[in-house]
Each structure stands twice: as structure tokens, then as C-alpha cells.
């Protein structure tokens, strides 16, 4: 389970970095002065595609954590009754209860970060589509009005991801 949590944490870190990169690319598009707008669109579209791929990777990693945790907790809970020593049974039950509570906090943080990705992706996708359909200087100018919304949404996403990453690290440390 620790391996899956580490993979999910690392995937969230990569997604956070990609969303930050996409925001920087968006800022550069907003500040473009003339130039090859199609090239600008291609770069921004590529950033969006990478961001979306990172978001899907995070979702896959979280699902893998949930699957392995479910199996592990089910097995552990079933085996607690197999102890013949009541003291060991109680100790295992306490450890099970504490670990499951830690896991629930971890998965809740990961799910909050996961849910925060889609609104940011939606904002980016809308702007990429708008730019594709309106490859002209006026379209670039209108993107600037959306920059503040995208910056806020991305900042909120990054905060959620950082909390989730920190929770994953705490969980891993507690099990080590």
C-alpha cells in the first residue's frame, strides 16, 4: 500500500508541476505581441494536453491506492479475530483502527485535489478552444480577462494538491 501511496503522491507532484507550467504558458500567450498566433496556440494546446494527461494519471493512481487499501483493510479486519491472544488482538484492532483513520484522511485529501483538477482543466480547455477558433490578435487580448480566473483556480488546485501530497507523506512516514 505504501508503494501505491508514494506513486499517487509522486503523480500529484508531477500534475502540480504541469498545471504550474500550463499557467505560465497561458500567461505568455496573454502577453504575446503579434507573432505567429498559430504557434502560440500549438504551445498552449500542448500544455493543456499534458495537463489533462497528468490529471488522468493522478486519478488512476488514486484509484490504485483505493483498490489496494480496500483489499488490505478487508483482509486485516478479517484476520483480527484469528488471534488467540486477547492482548495481541486488541493491539492489532487499535492499530487497524488508527491506520484506517489515517488512510481516510489521506484519501479524502487526495480526492479533494482530484476534484480540484477538472475545473482548472475546463478553464484551460475553453481558452484553448477559443484561441483555436479565433486565431487573431483580438482573441489574444480577450484571453487576458480570463487570466485572473485561471490563476485563482490553479492556485487553489495547487494548494489542494500540496495538502494532499503532505498528507500522503505523513501517511507513509507513519507506516515506516
C-alpha positions in Angstrom: 0.0 0.0 0.0 2.9 2.4 0.8 4.2 1.9 -2.8 0.7 2.9 -4.2 0.5 6.0 -1.9 4.0 7.0 -2.9 3.1 6.6 -6.6 -0.1 8.7 -6.1 1.9 11.4 -4.2 4.5 11.5 -7.0 1.8 11.6 -9.6 0.2 14.6 -7.8 3.5 16.3 -7.6 4.0 15.9 -11.4 0.5 17.1 -12.1 1.0 20.2 -9.8 4.2 21.0 -11.8 2.4 20.5 -15.1 -0.5 22.8 -14.1 2.0 25.4 -13.0 3.8 25.1 -16.3 0.4 25.4 -18.2 -0.4 28.5 -16.3 3.0 30.1 -17.2 2.4 29.2 -20.8 -1.1 30.8 -20.6 0.4 33.9 -19.2 2.9 34.0 -22.0 0.1 33.7 -24.5 -1.8 36.6 -22.9 1.3 38.8 -23.1 2.2 38.0 -26.7 2.6 40.9 -29.0 1.8 39.8 -32.5 3.9 36.9 -33.8 2.8 33.6 -35.0 -0.5 33.0 -33.3 -0.8 29.5 -34.6 2.5 28.7 -32.9 1.2 30.2 -29.7 -2.0 28.1 -30.0 0.1 25.0 -30.6 2.2 25.5 -27.5 -0.8 26.3 -25.3 -2.7 23.3 -26.7 0.2 21.0 -25.9 0.4 22.3 -22.4 -3.3 21.6 -22.0 -2.9 18.1 -23.3 0.0 17.4 -20.9 -2.1 18.8 -18.0 -5.0 16.6 -18.9 -2.8 13.5 -19.1 -1.3 14.3 -15.7 -4.7 14.8 -14.2 -5.8 11.4 -15.6 -2.6 9.8 -14.2 -3.4 11.2 -10.8 -6.9 9.8 -11.0 -5.5 6.3 -11.9 -3.0 6.4 -9.0 -5.7 7.3 -6.5 -7.9 4.5 -7.8 -5.0 2.1 -7.4 -4.5 3.3 -3.8 -8.2 2.8 -3.0 -8.2 -0.7 -4.5 -5.2 -1.9 -2.6 -6.3 -0.2 0.6 -9.7 -1.8 0.4 -8.2 -5.3 0.0 -5.7 -4.7 2.8 -8.2 -3.4 5.3 -10.7 -6.2 4.5 -8.0 -8.8 5.0 -6.7 -7.2 8.1 -10.1 -6.9 9.7 -11.0 -10.5 8.9 -7.7 -11.7 10.4 -8.0 -9.8 13.7 -10.4 -12.5 15.0 -7.8 -15.2 14.4 -5.6 -14.1 17.3 -5.7 -16.4 20.2 -4.0 -13.9 22.5 -6.6 -11.2 23.5 -3.9 -8.6 24.2 -2.5 -9.0 20.7 -6.0 -9.0 19.2 -6.7 -5.6 21.0 -3.4 -4.2 19.9 -4.0 -5.2 16.3 -7.5 -3.8 16.5 -6.2 -0.4 17.7 -3.5 -0.4 15.1 -6.1 -1.2 12.4 -8.5 1.5 13.6 -5.7 4.1 13.8 -4.3 3.2 10.4 -7.8 3.2 8.8 -8.4 6.7 10.2 -5.1 7.9 8.8 -5.9 6.4 5.5 -9.4 8.0 5.4 -7.7 11.4 5.9 -5.2 10.7 3.2 -7.8 9.5 0.6 -10.0 12.5 1.4 -7.1 14.9 0.8 -6.3 13.1 -2.5 -9.9 13.1 -3.6 -10.2 16.9 -2.9 -7.1 17.5 -5.0 -8.5 15.2 -7.7 -11.8 17.1 -7.8 -10.0 20.5 -8.0 -8.3 19.5 -11.3 -11.4 19.4 -13.5 -12.5 23.0 -13.1 -8.9 24.1 -14.0 -8.8 21.8 -17.0 -12.2 23.2 -18.1 -11.0 26.7 -17.9 -7.8 25.9 -19.9 -9.8 23.8 -22.5 -12.2 26.7 -23.0 -9.4 29.1 -23.7 -7.6 26.7 -26.0 -10.8 26.2 -28.0 -11.4 29.9 -28.1 -7.9 30.6 -29.3 -8.2 27.8 -31.9 -11.4 29.3 -33.3 -10.2 32.9 -33.1 -6.6 32.9 -34.2 -6.2 36.6 -34.2 -4.7 39.4 -32.0 -8.2 40.3 -30.7 -8.6 36.8 -29.4 -5.3 37.0 -27.5 -6.5 40.3 -26.0 -9.7 38.7 -24.7 -7.8 35.9 -23.0 -6.3 38.4 -20.6 -9.7 38.9 -19.0 -9.8 35.2 -18.1 -6.2 35.1 -16.7 -7.2 36.1 -13.2 -9.9 33.3 -13.0 -7.4 30.8 -14.3 -4.7 32.0 -11.8 -7.1 31.7 -8.9 -8.3 28.2 -9.9 -4.8 27.0 -10.5 -3.6 28.4 -7.2 -6.5 26.7 -5.4 -5.7 23.4 -7.2 -2.0 23.7 -6.2 -2.9 24.3 -2.6 -5.2 21.2 -2.5 -2.5 19.1 -4.2 0.2 20.3 -1.8 -2.1 19.4 1.2 -2.7 16.0 -0.4 1.0 15.4 -1.0 1.8 16.4 2.6 -0.9 14.1 3.9 0.5 11.2 1.7 4.0 11.9 3.1 2.7 11.9 6.7 0.9 8.6 6.0 4.0 7.0 4.5 6.1 8.2 7.4 3.6 6.9 9.9 3.8 3.4 8.4 7.6 3.4 8.0 
